[in-house]
Amino acid sequence: MRLTNKIINYYNIAYRTDHFPSWSELFLTRKKVFAYYGFLGDKNFGDELVFESAKELFHPHILLPVRKQMPLFVKLYKRFYRRKIAGLVIGGGTLIGPLWEREFFESLVANSIPVYMHGTGVHEKIACADGWKNILKGKVYGGVRGPLSINNIQPVFNKAKIAGDAAFGIFDTGAVTNKQPGSKKILINIGTHQVYNGQDKSRIYFEQFIGHLLNNGYEIHFLPLHSIDVKAGNELIQKFPAIQMLHIPAKFAEAVNIFRDYTFATGERLHFIVMAMLTGTPFISVNYAKKHEDLLESVLLSKAGLHPQHVSLEKMVEAFDNREQFNWKETTSQISRLKEMQHSEQQNFMAAV
C-alpha cells in the first residue's frame, strides 16, 4: 500500500502539474534553460506563487525545477545534458540552509554559470555552508528577502542585496484597491508545518478576536493556503460555525480577486501576509517565524506584525480599529522599488548568461 501511494504521489507531482516543460520544449528548444532550486509540489500556495513569479520574470525562457519527483525525461536531461543549463535560479522561500542535490548544483556553478537569488530567505544557521559558498562564489544577481536574511547570509556571501519577497516581481499597482467604507468582510488564516513557540496562547487570543468580530456583525471567511490549513480552518468552524471556508487559490490573479473584497486580514502564513500587502488590504501578521519579520522590515511595516508571545485580544482589536492608518502609498512605493530591483538584476543576469 505504501509503495502504491509513493507511485501515485510521484506520478501526480511529476506528470500532473505544470511545473515541468514538455519533452519537445526541453530537448528541441532554442530558449535558455535555467535550473530552479525551490520547493514545489506540496499544495502550498506560497511556493506556487513564488514559482509563478519566477516563470514570469524569466519568460520566455525555461525554468527547470530540480527535485526528486521529476518526469523521467527531465531526469535524463539533468544527468546527461547539464552543460546546456545556462543559469541557476534560487527561488523564494527560506532556502539558504539545507542544500539538497548538492553535487548537481555545485557541478552547475563549476561551469561558471550565473546565479539569480529571487527574494530568497536565509536561515539563521546555514547548513552546508561550504556548499553554499561554492554556489555563490561566482556571478550572483538578484537578492534576498530582507535585512535579517542579509545578516544571516554573511558567513557564505557578503554582497547580497535586499530584493523583497519573490512575489513582488509580479506586483501590479492595479491590484491595490480602495476598500469599501463600512465593509463587514474579514479574511483570516492559520496554518503552519510545525508547532511554534507560543502557538497555544496566540491562537486562544486569535479565537477571542474572531468572537469579537462576529459579535459586532462582521462576516469572516477562512482562506487556506496549504492543505494543512484546511484542517485548522475546519476546527475553527466547529467552534464558530458562522465562518465560511474558501478554497486554496491556484494563481496570483485568483488570490488578488479574493483579497480585494475584504476590509481586513489577519493570519499566520507568510504569503497570506504578502497577498495582503500586494492588494492594499490592512492586516496584522502573527510573526511565528523570523521570515515574517524579515518580510515586514523589507517594506517598513514592522509594526504590522505581532510575535506570538505578544498577541492579545486588545492588540488585535487595536490593529483592526486602526486599519485605515496604513500608508499604502509608502508601502506600494517600496514594493515597486523592490520589483524594479528584481527586474534590473534579472537583466544583468541575462547579460551574463
Disulfide bonds with the S-S distance in Angstrom:
none
